[in-house]
């Protein structure tokens, strides 16, 4: 009886591995079918809600609390929650996903913050300080680059403008390597559809991938980078009608990072791509009172 149980157990393992291999085969088959179309897709705009939290270490908090009190006349909380939204339009001339227009609004218990970029011109509004900071994109980039060089951590995090095409090409190129290293972990369910989860180890951490049954698209991807102490979770849309290129664009991105015992959490939710915007959508507008009333009235009609 014990031998029978062992054989049954081994058979179940073998069945699950064979079944999961079939899911992976279907996944890569679909990637190949969509690869050509992915080369022509360009992400032009993005819009999302923002939420998050910054938790300071004791050391950082003690360094910041006094100057913060003097600047804002308020006490800095040990954990600062943020909420807001962003919208951006990528440069049509760059080969990287680089913003030409960008508008970010953030709110917290201390103050509100507005960042506006129109091509090379940048405005930053800090209401409690009565400041509208005006500068250029180039100056800000140089300032950030200088600080990164001082920290000994120069970075270039821009994605290629056709990153979907690059992703599909990479997956096709690395198919054999991925198949030989990926490990089936468990079954699950989302939107009443079965999902299959896999683990892909790499030198500094793990990638956990969840794939929809029948559709063979991503349900979610979690990247755990132990070296950088960063956790990134991307949640993908459920393909209700049919699979297309946009099924491979996340609708939610969650980032958690730990540095010097400070924790930063940023959530981008309800992400929308290629929505039409005009230049005025990214401006900090100057209005007379009648113009403001007219603008509010027009918004209520939408």
ZATOR-445623 format. One record per residue: residue in one letter; x, y, z of N, C-alpha, C in turn. Coordinates in pm, whole numbers, padded with zeros to 5 digits, always signed. Each point is the difference from the previous one (the first is absolute). Example, Ala and Ser with C-alpha at 12.3 -4.5 7.8 and 13.67 -1.06 7.14 Angstrom:
A+01319-00569+00780-00089+00119+00000+00090+00120+00000/S-00035+00105-00072+00082+00119+00006-00077+00109+00073/
//
This chain:
X+00084-00121+00000-00084+00121+00000+00088+00126+00000/X+00110-00007+00078+00091+00115+00007+00064+00027-00136/X+00039-00111-00070+00060+00015-00132-00100+00060-00098/X-00127-00040+00013-00105+00053-00087-00017+00150+00020/X+00004+00042+00127-00012+00142+00031+00117+00078-00058/X+00120-00059+00013+00119+00067-00054-00007+00013-00151/X-00045-00107-00065-00014+00003-00146-00104+00103-00043/X-00110+00007+00075-00106+00097-00030+00053+00142+00016/X+00078+00021+00105+00058+00131+00025+00095+00040-00112/X+00084-00092-00042+00093+00027-00109-00073+00027-00131/X-00108-00074-00021-00079+00021-00122-00062+00139-00003/X-00049+00044+00117-00060+00134+00009+00104+00108-00029/X+00122-00020+00052+00108+00095-00027+00031+00003-00149/X+00012-00118-00059+00031-00010-00142-00110+00065-00084/X-00125-00026+00039-00113+00058-00075+00001+00152+00007/X+00027+00052+00120-00001+00146+00018+00113+00065-00080/X+00118-00066-00002+00113+00054-00076-00028-00002-00149/X-00057-00109-00048-00034-00010-00143-00104+00104-00037/X-00097+00015+00092-00108+00094-00029+00053+00143-00002/X+00089+00030+00096+00055+00134+00005+00089+00028-00120/X+00073-00104-00050+00080+00019-00120-00087+00037-00119/X-00119-00057-00007-00093+00031-00108-00042+00147+00007/X-00021+00051+00120-00036+00141+00019+00112+00090-00050/X+00123-00034+00037+00115+00079-00043+00017-00006-00152/X-00021-00117-00059+00009-00013-00146-00102+00089-00069/X-00122+00001+00053-00107+00083-00057+00033+00149+00016/X+00059+00033+00114+00039+00138+00026+00100+00049-00104/X+00104-00078-00024+00102+00039-00097-00052-00004-00143/X-00091-00090-00028-00060-00005-00133-00077+00128-00030/X-00070+00049+00101-00076+00125-00017+00094+00120-00014/X+00110-00001+00076+00100+00106-00011+00051+00009-00144/X+00029-00115-00059+00050-00003-00138-00104+00053-00098/X-00126-00034+00023-00107+00045-00089-00021+00151+00005/X+00025+00060+00117-00024+00143+00018+00126+00085-00019/X+00114-00066-00018+00127+00073-00004+00003+00105-00111/X-00040-00037-00120+00006+00094-00113-00085+00123+00028/X-00120-00022+00053-00090+00112+00029+00057+00088+00112/X+00070-00062+00094+00053+00076+00113+00105+00102-00044/X+00066-00025-00113+00106+00091-00047-00055+00136-00041/X-00129+00005-00034-00059+00126-00049-00074+00078+00108/X-00011-00058+00121-00073+00065+00108+00091+00096+00076/X-00043+00121+00011+00076+00103+00072-00088+00059+00109/X+00050+00003+00123-00074+00061+00109+00022+00151-00007/X-00107+00074-00025+00011+00145-00018-00031+00077+00127/X-00100-00048+00077-00037+00070+00124-00030-00102+00109/X+00003+00048+00123-00034-00084+00115-00070+00086+00105/X-00093-00060+00071-00072+00069+00107-00026-00100+00112/X+00015+00043+00126-00027-00093+00110-00025+00076+00130/X-00062-00070+00094-00013+00049+00137+00128-00038+00074/X+00033+00080+00101+00121-00025+00079-00037-00007+00148/X+00054-00099+00068-00009-00005+00146+00132-00056+00051/X+00027+00019+00127+00124-00053+00052+00027+00044+00142/X+00117-00037+00048+00037+00031+00138+00151+00001+00013/X+00051+00099+00073+00143+00008+00031+00015-00015+00151/X+00075-00102+00042+00025-00023+00142+00149+00023+00027/X+00028+00097+00084+00139+00039+00026+00062-00087+00109/X+00128-00029-00017+00074-00066+00108+00020+00099+00113/X+00036-00047+00117+00024+00089+00115+00108+00103-00032/X+00105-00047-00066+00112+00089-00033-00043+00111-00096/X-00070-00039-00107-00046+00099-00099-00101+00097+00062/X-00088-00054+00082-00104+00083+00062+00062+00106+00091/X+00099-00039+00078+00065+00094+00091+00077+00110-00075/X+00052-00035-00119+00069+00100-00082-00097+00099-00064/X-00120-00047-00033-00096+00082-00076-00097+00080+00085/X-00030-00045+00119-00112+00056+00075+00017+00149+00032/X+00120+00042+00037+00020+00142+00037-00003+00091-00123/X+00080-00026-00107-00010+00088-00118-00139-00002-00064/X-00067-00113+00005-00135-00007-00055-00095+00091+00078/X+00013-00001+00132-00084+00085+00086+00024+00148-00032/X+00125+00037-00023+00033+00139-00029-00052+00044-00136/X+00002-00092-00098-00042+00036-00136-00152+00004-00013/X-00069-00104+00052-00145-00013-00021-00083+00039+00122/X+00066+00027+00112-00071+00031+00126-00096-00112+00038/X+00037-00121-00032-00080-00118+00033+00094-00112+00042/X-00056-00095+00074+00080-00114+00045-00001-00110-00106/X+00116-00046-00036+00012-00107-00098-00045-00132+00063/X-00099-00069-00059-00040-00130+00054+00106-00106-00031/X+00008-00100+00085+00098-00108-00022-00035-00078-00127/X-00130-00008-00029-00047-00068-00121-00089+00097-00077/X+00039+00033-00122-00069+00101-00080-00074-00066-00116/X-00132+00009+00001-00080-00059-00108-00025+00104-00109/X+00000-00046-00124-00023+00090-00114-00113-00055-00087/X-00064+00092-00071-00111-00037-00087-00004+00102-00114/X-00039-00044-00120-00006+00094-00111-00020-00070-00133/X+00048+00065-00106-00012-00058-00133+00107+00060-00091/X+00019-00063-00114+00097+00052-00096-00048-00029-00141/X+00047+00081-00093-00025-00023-00143+00121+00050-00076/X+00035-00071-00103+00120+00037-00074-00009-00037-00147/X+00075+00072-00078+00009-00027-00144+00148-00016-00035/X+00032-00111-00065+00139-00029-00032+00045+00072-00126/X+00128+00028-00006+00055+00071-00115-00009-00087-00126/X-00057+00054-00109-00009-00078-00124+00134-00009-00073/X+00097+00081+00041+00130+00004-00069+00106-00086+00068/X-00022-00035+00127+00099-00077+00074-00017-00150-00026/X+00111-00074+00008-00007-00145-00013-00016-00065+00138/X-00015+00082+00104-00025-00048+00135-00135+00053+00048/X-00057-00068+00101-00124+00049+00059+00034+00116+00093/X+00006+00118-00058+00037+00121+00072-00113+00102-00013/X-00043+00057+00114-00114+00091-00002+00033+00132-00068/X-00089+00040-00091+00007+00133-00058-00096+00092+00076/X-00112-00057+00044-00098+00070+00083-00029-00087+00122/X-00011+00063+00117-00027-00077+00121-00069+00089+00102/X-00102-00057+00065-00072+00072+00105-00019-00097+00117/X+00046+00040+00119-00014-00083+00120-00061+00083+00111/X-00105-00053+00062-00059+00065+00117+00010-00099+00117/X+00058+00047+00111+00013-00082+00120-00056+00075+00120/X-00069-00074+00085-00058+00058+00120+00041-00083+00121/X+00030+00068+00111+00028-00070+00126-00042+00089+00115/X+00021-00047+00123-00046+00075+00116+00081+00127+00025/X+00114+00015-00068+00085+00118+00017-00035+00108-00102/X-00011-00039-00127-00018+00098-00106-00046-00069-00128/X-00035+00080-00100-00025-00049-00135+00120+00037-00086/X+00013-00071-00111+00117+00019-00085-00044-00020-00145/X+00039+00093-00088-00032-00013-00141+00127+00015-00082/X+00020-00095-00089+00115+00003-00092-00054+00007-00142/X+00046+00098-00076-00045+00017-00138+00121+00013-00092/X+00002-00082-00104+00107+00008-00100-00061+00017-00138/X+00037+00108-00067-00039+00025-00138+00128+00005-00082/X+00030-00109-00068+00126-00012-00074+00118+00023+00095/X+00078+00107-00017+00117+00019+00085-00029+00089+00122/X-00121+00056+00007-00033+00091+00110-00071-00074+00112/X+00047+00023+00122-00055-00067+00118-00049+00103+00101/X-00118-00027+00058-00053+00080+00109-00035-00093+00116/X+00037+00040+00122-00035-00077+00119-00070+00093+00098/X-00124-00037+00037-00081+00082+00089-00001-00061+00140/X+00042+00080+00102-00005-00041+00141-00082+00106+00073/X-00131-00022+00016-00090+00104+00052+00036+00053+00138/X+00035-00089+00096+00023+00047+00137+00121+00093+00010/X+00092-00012-00095+00117+00089-00001-00023+00120-00091/X-00113+00002-00071-00028+00110-00092+00099+00007-00114/X+00043-00119-00048+00107-00004-00101-00048-00068-00127/X+00031+00062-00115-00008-00067-00129+00143-00001-00055/X+00061-00115+00005+00138-00014-00048-00001-00021-00151/X+00079+00080-00071+00010-00013-00145+00144-00033-00039/X+00015-00106-00080+00133-00043-00040-00012-00072-00134/X+00111-00061-00043-00002-00075-00125+00025-00148+00028/X-00048-00082-00090+00017-00145+00013+00149-00036+00001/X+00078+00068-00081+00142-00028-00011+00073+00027+00132/X-00035+00112+00066+00061+00033+00128-00033-00105+00107/X-00126-00044+00002-00043-00101+00097+00073-00132-00025/X+00011-00040-00128+00069-00125-00035+00146+00006+00042/X+00066+00114-00023+00141+00015+00038+00018-00006+00151/X-00096+00059+00074+00006-00002+00145-00012-00143+00053/X-00094-00076-00056-00020-00139+00041+00121-00085-00036/X+00054+00024-00121+00116-00076-00046+00121+00025+00091/X+00019+00126+00040+00112+00035+00089-00013-00070+00134/X-00122-00003+00054-00024-00065+00129+00024-00150-00009/X-00045-00061-00111+00021-00144-00020+00148-00033-00009/X+00076+00086-00066+00145-00022-00011+00068+00013+00136/X-00047+00093+00083+00055+00015+00135-00026-00125+00083/X-00120-00059-00021-00036-00122+00073+00066-00124-00060/X+00070+00019-00114+00064-00114-00066-00100-00096-00060/X-00116+00055-00042-00107-00086-00052-00063+00063-00123/X+00077+00020-00108-00059+00056-00122-00103-00094-00058/X-00113+00054-00044-00108-00083-00051-00054+00054-00131/X-00046-00093-00083-00071+00036-00122-00117-00096-00013/X-00114+00040+00057-00113-00092+00013-00104+00014-00112/X+00034+00073-00106-00097+00018-00107-00022-00130-00075/X-00126-00031-00025-00036-00116-00080+00003+00038-00147/X+00022-00096-00091-00011+00032-00143-00143+00038-00033/X-00017+00091-00096-00134+00049-00031-00092-00112-00045/X+00056-00099-00067-00078-00117-00040+00033-00115+00094/X-00026+00021+00130+00044-00100+00096-00082-00128-00009/X-00123+00008-00053-00077-00123-00021+00066-00089-00104/X+00042+00062-00110+00070-00076-00103+00129-00058+00054/X+00072+00080+00083+00124-00048+00060-00026-00116+00095/X-00110+00008+00076-00037-00107+00092-00030-00129-00075/X-00080+00010-00105-00037-00119-00077+00123-00063-00066/X+00088+00084-00052+00122-00052-00063+00090-00069+00103/X+00010+00061+00119+00083-00058+00105-00056-00136+00044/X-00132-00007+00019-00061-00126+00043+00021-00110-00103/X-00014+00036-00129+00021-00099-00104+00146-00046-00004/X+00091+00095+00015+00142-00033-00004+00042-00090+00117/X-00060+00026+00117+00038-00072+00122-00094-00117+00032/X-00081-00041-00095-00102-00103+00026+00061-00126+00060/X+00102-00055-00062+00060-00126+00047+00059+00016+00140/X+00068+00113+00022+00061+00025+00131-00106+00013+00109/X-00109+00072-00033-00109+00018+00097-00065-00134+00031/X-00027-00078-00103-00066-00129+00020+00084-00095+00086/X+00132+00009-00012+00086-00091+00074+00016+00042+00146/X-00033+00127+00033+00020+00048+00137-00130+00030+00075/X-00109+00018-00072-00125+00036+00065-00059-00122+00071/X-00063+00025+00115-00055-00109+00081-00146+00027+00032/X-00083-00100-00027-00142+00010+00034-00015-00001+00151/X-00083+00092+00055-00016+00005+00146-00141-00034+00048/X-00103+00059-00063-00136-00027+00050-00105+00044-00101/X-00122-00047+00023-00117+00046-00077-00076+00102+00084/X-00071+00088-00068-00082+00099+00069-00122+00035-00083/X-00063+00109+00032-00120+00043-00075-00014+00151+00007/X-00042+00058-00110-00029+00144-00006-00110+00020-00103/X-00098+00081+00035-00114+00026-00088-00064-00132-00048/X-00009-00095+00095-00059-00132-00026+00073-00077-00111/X+00126+00036-00019+00084-00068-00099+00123-00056+00070/X+00035-00123-00031+00114-00065+00063+00130+00070-00042/X+00092+00008+00093+00132+00057-00028+00109-00098+00043/X+00118+00016-00060+00114-00086+00032+00118+00089+00036/X+00060-00029+00114+00111+00081+00049+00132-00073-00016/X+00104+00077-00036+00133-00053-00024+00102+00087+00070/X+00112-00061+00033+00111+00071+00063+00122-00008-00091/X+00061+00117-00023+00121+00005-00083+00110+00065+00081/X+00096-00077+00051+00108+00058+00080+00105+00070-00086/X+00055+00110+00052+00115+00063-00064+00102+00034+00108/X+00114+00050-00038+00114+00011+00092-00031+00081+00126/X-00084+00103-00013-00025+00088+00114-00140-00015+00059/X-00077-00099-00046-00134-00014+00054-00085-00098-00077/X-00130+00030-00006-00096-00089-00067-00103+00081-00077/X-00053-00062-00106-00113+00056-00073-00114-00101+00010/X-00112+00043+00055-00118-00084+00009-00100+00044-00106/X-00038-00092-00087-00088+00030-00113-00129-00080+00013/X-00113+00069-00014-00131-00066-00001-00061+00017-00139/X-00045-00111-00061-00051+00000-00138-00145-00047-00001/X-00084+00069-00078-00139-00041-00016-00009-00128-00081/X-00086-00090+00045-00034-00115-00083-00083+00049-00120/X+00006-00071-00110-00078+00027-00124+00050+00124-00075/X+00033+00109+00075+00046+00121-00068+00152+00000-00017/X+00071-00060+00097+00147-00012-00003+00068+00138+00000/X-00059+00094+00073+00061+00131+00023+00036+00011+00148/X+00077+00103+00033+00036+00022+00140-00124+00039+00081/X-00013-00058+00117-00095+00050+00099+00074+00095+00095/X+00122-00040+00037+00083+00086+00084+00146-00044-00011/X+00088+00094+00030+00144-00028+00008+00052+00068+00127/X+00075-00075+00080+00064+00057+00118+00151-00020-00012/X+00074+00109+00010+00146-00004-00009+00058+00034+00136/X+00070-00097+00059+00062+00020+00131+00151+00013-00020/X+00051+00120+00017+00143+00024-00017+00062+00016+00139/X+00066-00106+00045+00056+00002+00135+00119+00095+00012/X+00076+00015-00109+00117+00088+00003-00041+00145+00015/X-00098+00043-00081-00047+00139+00005-00108+00021+00106/X-00043-00110+00065-00107+00005+00101-00125+00068-00056/X-00039-00048-00117-00115+00057-00070-00097-00110-00040/X-00127+00027+00018-00106-00094-00037-00094+00072-00096/X-00015-00054-00121-00089+00060-00100-00108-00101-00037/X-00125+00042+00010-00113-00085-00039-00076+00069-00111/X-00022-00072-00111-00079+00052-00111-00122-00089-00020/X-00116+00062+00000-00126-00073-00020-00056+00037-00137/X-00038-00102-00076-00040+00019-00139-00151-00014-00016/X-00056+00061-00104-00145-00006-00019-00048-00141-00037/X-00122-00030+00041-00061-00126-00040-00054+00017-00143/X+00044-00082-00094-00045+00016-00140-00142-00054-00019/X-00099+00087+00023-00140-00043+00000-00048-00049-00135/X+00048+00061-00109-00049-00039-00132+00106-00078-00077/X+00111+00063-00026+00105-00067-00075+00137+00055+00040/X+00101-00079-00025+00136+00041+00032+00053+00093-00108/X+00060+00111+00042+00067+00090-00095+00128+00052+00065/X+00070+00086-00070+00128+00050+00050-00016+00070+00135/X-00110+00073+00017-00019+00077+00122-00028-00089+00121/X-00027-00130-00024-00015-00094+00111+00130-00018+00075/X+00112+00041-00061+00131-00017+00061+00050+00129+00065/X-00088+00098+00017+00033+00124+00071-00066-00002+00137/X+00075+00022+00109-00059-00008+00134-00100+00111+00026/X-00105-00033+00077-00097+00101+00041+00028+00050+00142/X+00088-00071+00070+00044+00040+00134+00147-00034+00016/X+00076+00094+00059+00141-00024+00031+00023+00041+00146/X+00051-00093+00080+00030+00026+00140+00149-00016+00023/X+00061+00102+00059+00144-00001+00024+00027+00022+00149/X+00080-00087+00056+00043+00015+00140+00151-00007+00004/X+00062+00103+00058+00146+00009+00002+00049+00032+00140/X+00108-00066+00039+00060+00023+00131+00144+00046-00019/X+00032+00119+00052+00136+00051-00009+00035+00071+00130/X+00112-00040+00060+00046+00058+00127-00111-00001+00105/X-00078-00109-00001-00110-00023+00094-00119+00093-00023/X+00003+00079-00108-00117+00078-00040-00081-00083-00099/X-00131+00000+00015-00087-00078-00088-00086+00093-00085/X+00003-00023-00131-00082+00079-00093-00093-00095-00075/X-00129+00030+00005-00101-00078-00072-00072+00092-00098/X-00002-00037-00127-00070+00077-00103-00093-00093-00076/X-00126+00038-00011-00098-00079-00074-00056+00083-00115/X+00012-00052-00121-00065+00060-00117-00118-00090-00036/X-00121+00053+00009-00119-00081-00024-00088+00062-00108/X-00089-00082-00053-00092+00046-00105+00078+00064-00115/X+00107-00067-00042+00086+00055-00106-00070-00009-00135/X+00003+00111-00073-00058+00004-00134+00106+00048-00099/X-00004-00057-00119+00102+00029-00101-00063+00064-00124/X+00079+00088-00063-00034+00060-00128-00134+00075+00002/X-00026+00066+00111-00114+00091+00008+00040+00132-00064/X-00093+00068-00064+00030+00125-00068+00010+00115+00101/X+00107+00078-00009+00019+00118+00083+00040+00118-00087/X-00032+00120+00049+00049+00123-00065+00104+00062+00092/X+00075+00096-00051+00106+00063+00080-00055+00064+00127/X-00122+00052-00006-00059+00068+00116-00026-00097+00116/X-00009-00129-00028-00023-00099+00106+00119-00012+00094/X+00115+00053-00038+00122-00015+00079+00044+00131+00065/X-00078+00107-00019+00040+00131+00050-00055+00028+00139/X+00077+00077+00079-00055+00066+00118-00063+00129-00051/X-00131+00004-00002-00070+00108-00070-00013+00125+00087/X+00013+00114-00066-00027+00128+00063-00134+00051-00054/X-00096+00028+00093-00136+00036-00042-00052+00119+00080/X-00091+00074-00061-00079+00098+00075-00114-00076+00066/X-00071+00065+00094-00109-00067+00069-00112-00044-00096/X-00042+00085-00096-00102-00045-00096+00048-00120-00084/X+00128+00000-00036+00054-00113-00077-00005-00129+00082/X+00029+00012+00131-00006-00117+00087-00142-00055+00008/X-00099+00090+00017-00139-00044+00006-00042-00068-00130/X+00046+00056-00112-00032-00060-00130+00062-00138-00015/X+00123-00015+00048+00068-00128-00008-00071-00106+00085/X-00041+00041+00122-00072-00092+00089-00133-00041-00063/X-00069+00095-00062-00128-00029-00064+00017-00102-00114/X+00104+00019-00081+00024-00091-00112+00032-00141+00050/X+00071-00010+00113+00035-00131+00055-00125-00072+00050/X-00094+00076+00055-00124-00064+00050-00087-00051-00113/X+00019+00051-00122-00079-00045-00114+00053-00131-00059/X+00123-00035+00031+00060-00122-00057-00061-00125+00059/
//
